[in-house]
Amino acid sequence: MKRNIARKGDGMFDRMFSSDFGKLLLRFSVGGLMLFHGLHKLHYGYGSIKQMLLKSGLPDYLSHGILVGEILAPLLIILGVYARAAAMVVAFVMVMAVYLVHMGDLFSFNEHGAYALELQALYLFGSLAIVFLGAGRFSLGGSNGRLN
């Protein structure tokens, strides 16, 4: 009997390029690049965020959420532990960043014709993709579980 190589999961291509590998790349890119923002704020301070919060009528102690949203959550996303919950936190941080800093650019384009908030949109929608897709099997949390 002739074996059908085109069936899903039979070929080397399917084993190498699985959706779980795509989830890993998405987690590394969203979590890894967001982590740089958090480390920068940790090193240079995030006092300016307190001022933005106060200006918007919000309590300044919320600025400490940066430690959770830009350091802890990205690390959890990278590791694939509670990845969905951590990605929700990053998505919330991006919504707050747009609200506090970038509302004037919401419907703007830059000098090259690109959307002015493309970086923020990429982090927001990338983290939302992780919320819906989960961490995948290449994660410390495993592919099972509602929060992974």
C-alpha positions as CSV (number, residue, x, y, z in Angstrom):
1,M,0.0,0.0,0.0
2,K,1.3,3.4,-0.9
3,R,1.8,5.9,1.9
4,N,0.3,9.4,1.5
5,I,3.1,11.8,2.5
6,A,0.9,14.9,2.1
7,R,-1.1,14.0,5.3
8,K,-0.8,16.5,8.1
9,G,1.9,15.6,10.6
10,D,3.6,13.0,8.4
11,G,6.3,15.1,6.6
12,M,9.4,16.6,7.9
13,F,8.1,20.1,6.9
14,D,5.1,19.7,9.2
15,R,7.3,18.6,12.1
16,M,9.7,21.5,11.6
17,F,7.3,24.3,10.9
18,S,4.5,23.6,13.3
19,S,2.1,26.2,14.7
20,D,3.8,25.6,18.1
21,F,7.0,26.9,16.6
22,G,5.2,29.9,15.3
23,K,3.8,30.5,18.8
24,L,7.3,30.3,20.2
25,L,8.5,33.0,17.7
26,L,5.6,35.2,18.5
27,R,6.2,34.8,22.3
28,F,9.9,35.6,21.9
29,S,9.4,38.6,19.7
30,V,6.5,40.2,21.7
31,G,7.9,39.3,25.1
32,G,11.6,39.8,24.3
33,L,11.2,43.2,22.7
34,M,8.8,44.4,25.4
35,L,11.3,43.4,28.0
36,F,13.8,45.8,26.6
37,H,11.3,48.7,27.3
38,G,10.9,47.5,30.9
39,L,14.6,47.1,31.5
40,H,15.2,50.6,30.1
41,K,12.7,52.0,32.5
42,L,14.1,50.0,35.4
43,H,17.6,51.3,34.7
44,Y,16.7,55.0,33.9
45,G,13.6,55.3,36.1
46,Y,9.9,55.7,35.3
47,G,9.1,58.9,37.2
48,S,7.8,60.5,34.0
49,I,5.0,58.0,34.0
50,K,3.9,59.2,37.4
51,Q,3.5,62.6,36.0
52,M,1.5,61.4,33.0
53,L,-0.8,59.4,35.4
54,L,-1.3,62.4,37.7
55,K,-2.0,64.7,34.6
56,S,-4.7,62.2,33.5
57,G,-6.3,62.1,37.0
58,L,-5.0,58.7,37.9
59,P,-3.0,57.8,41.0
60,D,0.8,57.9,40.6
61,Y,1.3,54.6,42.4
62,L,0.0,52.9,39.2
63,S,3.3,53.7,37.6
64,H,4.7,50.7,39.5
65,G,2.6,48.6,37.2
66,I,5.4,49.1,34.6
67,L,7.4,46.5,36.6
68,V,4.7,44.0,36.1
69,G,3.6,44.9,32.6
70,E,7.0,45.5,31.0
71,I,9.3,43.1,33.0
72,L,7.4,40.3,34.8
73,A,4.7,39.8,32.1
74,P,7.2,39.7,29.2
75,L,9.4,37.2,31.1
76,L,6.3,35.0,31.6
77,I,5.4,35.3,28.0
78,I,8.9,34.3,26.9
79,L,9.0,31.3,29.2
80,G,5.4,30.3,28.3
81,V,4.2,30.3,31.9
82,Y,0.8,31.8,32.4
83,A,1.4,33.2,28.9
84,R,-2.3,34.2,28.2
85,A,-2.7,36.1,31.5
86,A,0.7,37.8,31.0
87,A,-0.2,38.7,27.4
88,M,-3.4,40.3,28.7
89,V,-1.3,42.4,31.0
90,V,0.9,43.5,28.1
91,A,-2.2,44.4,26.0
92,F,-3.5,46.5,28.9
93,V,-0.2,48.3,29.3
94,M,-0.3,49.1,25.6
95,V,-3.8,50.5,25.8
96,M,-2.7,52.6,28.7
97,A,0.4,53.8,26.8
98,V,-1.7,54.9,23.9
99,Y,-4.2,56.6,26.3
100,L,-1.5,58.4,28.3
101,V,1.0,59.3,25.7
102,H,-0.1,58.7,22.1
103,M,-3.8,59.8,21.8
104,G,-2.7,62.7,19.6
105,D,-1.2,60.3,17.1
106,L,-4.1,57.8,17.1
107,F,-5.1,58.8,13.5
108,S,-1.7,59.9,12.2
109,F,0.9,58.8,9.8
110,N,4.6,59.4,10.0
111,E,6.8,61.1,7.4
112,H,7.3,57.7,5.6
113,G,3.5,57.1,5.3
114,A,3.4,54.4,8.0
115,Y,0.9,54.4,10.9
116,A,2.3,56.6,13.7
117,L,1.5,54.0,16.3
118,E,2.6,50.9,14.4
119,L,4.9,49.8,17.2
120,Q,2.3,50.1,19.9
121,A,-0.3,48.4,17.6
122,L,2.2,45.6,16.9
123,Y,2.7,45.0,20.7
124,L,-1.0,45.3,21.4
125,F,-2.2,42.9,18.6
126,G,0.8,40.6,19.1
127,S,-0.1,40.2,22.8
128,L,-3.7,39.7,21.9
129,A,-2.7,36.9,19.5
130,I,-0.9,35.2,22.3
131,V,-4.0,35.5,24.5
132,F,-6.0,33.7,21.8
133,L,-3.4,31.2,20.6
134,G,-1.8,30.3,23.9
135,A,1.9,29.5,24.5
136,G,2.1,26.3,22.6
137,R,4.0,23.1,23.4
138,F,7.4,24.8,23.4
139,S,6.8,26.4,26.7
140,L,7.6,25.7,30.4
141,G,3.9,25.8,31.1
142,G,3.1,23.2,28.4
143,S,0.3,23.5,25.8
144,N,-2.3,22.3,28.3
145,G,-4.0,24.6,30.7
146,R,-6.3,27.5,30.3
147,L,-3.7,30.2,31.1
148,N,-1.1,28.8,28.6
